[in-house]
Structures are given as C-alpha cells and as structure tokens.
Amino acid sequence: MVASSLQEVNARIHTAASAAGRPDPRLLAVAKTQPAQAIAALAAQGQRAIGENYVQEAAAHQRDLAALGPTHDLEWHLIGHLQSNKAREAATLFDWVQTLDRGKLIGALARHRPADRSPLNVLIQVNIDDESSKHGCAPGAVATLAAAVADEATLCLRGLMAIPAPAPDPAVRSAAFMRMRALFEDLRRSHASVDTLSMGMSDDLELAVAEGATMVRIGTALFGARPLAS
Ligand SMILES: *Cc1c(COP(=O)(O)O)cnc(C)c1O
C-alpha cells in the first residue's frame, strides 16, 4: 500500500517538474504520528529522507527502527518548531534542521553538533505570509541569519523552508511560493552552499514545484490521513 503511494507521489512530482521544465525536487517523507514500520516500508522502497516534527518522536522512530533490524541509510530532517532547550538533542539526532528561525538557535546547534559528524545542514524557515500563528523569521531577517549560520564550521547553510498560509485560492498560494523563490535566488547569489528550497505539501506540491521548490515535504499522500491532529 505504502509502496504504491510512494510511486504515485514520485509520479506527481515528476509530472509537475517536467511541466515546469525543472529537475525533479527531492521528496521528504513526513513521518509524524506514523509507526516505525511505516518508515521501514518506505525505506525498503528506496526512500531516504525522513521528516520529523518533534525531537522526541524522531528519537523514538530512530530507536524503533534500529530495533527492527539493520538501520537503513536514512537522512533525518527536523521540520517542526525547535525549542532552544532541545537544540542539543536536535544537533545529534538530525542531518538537517529546516526550522531555524532565530539567532539564538545558531550557537546552540553549532556548539552541540558532534565534531565527528558532517556539518548539520540548515534551512532558514521564513514566515512568508506574516501569520501570527506561524513560526519562521520575517523575509527581511533572512540575510542576517544566513550570514551567522554560514560563519559556523559545524553548520552548513543549505537554503530556505516555508509553510505558506492554507489559502483556498491557488493563485494566492502560488504568489507565496513565488516570493519564496525570489528570496531563495537572492540568498543563492551570496552563499554558494545554498541549493535547497523546501516548500509544498500533499495538497499543493504541484503549485510549489511549478514555482521552483527543490524539496517537497509529503505526509498524507504517502501514509494516508493521520490518526491525530498535528
Ligand atoms: C505535516 C507537515 C507536512 C506534510 O503535510 P501533508 O499535508 O500531510 O503532506 C509538511 N511540512 C510540515 C512542516 C508539516 O508539519
């Protein structure tokens, strides 16, 4: 069941990217509320990048997967809000943190990234629709945060992430994705390591890919509806 969902999602991504004349973006499988077995099933189909909303749930998934057998070569992404007091744990559990949105996290993540690991990949989360309910920095704060991340030897600045407001009008959503693309192009001009624009979810991946997403974050379309609100 999961296998065919993965094929369907990859086909959606490929169709959207072809239509836009772009290379296929990477697929991040969002595993919140799923059992480790569901992750293992996707991994067996070749899916590598796994997205987690909570530090504790990621730790549990990694532990449960290890218990299921030889650990697959998975790449772990934090896509949920990061509290400062969890920065230390996040710096060891994850390969990517997509939700860096304030300066305070930079030193904490850099300091706690183990020296024997490759640098922690970082995306800056942008509150692109200026929603009071959402985390993420203001578009105008990206350059300063990016420079501070780039200064840290144990961090690698890779790009930007956003969760646009769930506007029913696709044109409004596309406009938000387009603004993200412009910010991304700006950032790329000043930082050679920047190559990732993470945007688009199950409902709007086609819109995001059309506007230049290089990574889409997909939960429901891969795993089915989540049992709990999240
Ligand atoms: C849950 C979640 C997703 C995936 O959403 P779906 O609609 O289930 O595909 C993507 N990004 C973030 C930040 C999420 O919290």
The ligand as a Tripos MOL2 file, in Angstrom:
@<TRIPOS>MOLECULE
LIG
   15    15     1     0     0
SMALL
NO_CHARGES

@<TRIPOS>ATOM
      1 C1          2.8100   17.6640    8.4170 C.3       1 LIG1
      2 C2          3.7280   18.5250    7.6510 C.ar      1 LIG1
      3 C3          3.9650   18.3240    6.2820 C.ar      1 LIG1
      4 C4          3.2330   17.2690    5.4660 C.3       1 LIG1
      5 O1          1.8920   17.6290    5.3390 O.3       1 LIG1
      6 P1          0.8760   16.7190    4.4620 P.3       1 LIG1
      7 O2         -0.2110   17.6550    4.1580 O.co2     1 LIG1
      8 O3          0.4770   15.5880    5.3270 O.co2     1 LIG1
      9 O4          1.6110   16.2670    3.2600 O.co2     1 LIG1
     10 C5          4.8860   19.1410    5.6590 C.ar      1 LIG1
     11 N1          5.5480   20.1000    6.3230 N.ar      1 LIG1
     12 C6          5.3510   20.3300    7.6310 C.ar      1 LIG1
     13 C7          6.1090   21.4090    8.3070 C.3       1 LIG1
     14 C8          4.4360   19.5550    8.3340 C.ar      1 LIG1
     15 O5          4.2380   19.7980    9.6370 O.3       1 LIG1
@<TRIPOS>BOND
     1     1     2 1
     2     2     3 ar
     3     2    14 ar
     4     3     4 1
     5     3    10 ar
     6     4     5 1
     7     5     6 1
     8     6     7 2
     9     6     8 1
    10     6     9 1
    11    10    11 ar
    12    11    12 ar
    13    12    13 1
    14    12    14 ar
    15    14    15 1
@<TRIPOS>SUBSTRUCTURE
     1 LIG1         1 GROUP 0 **** ****
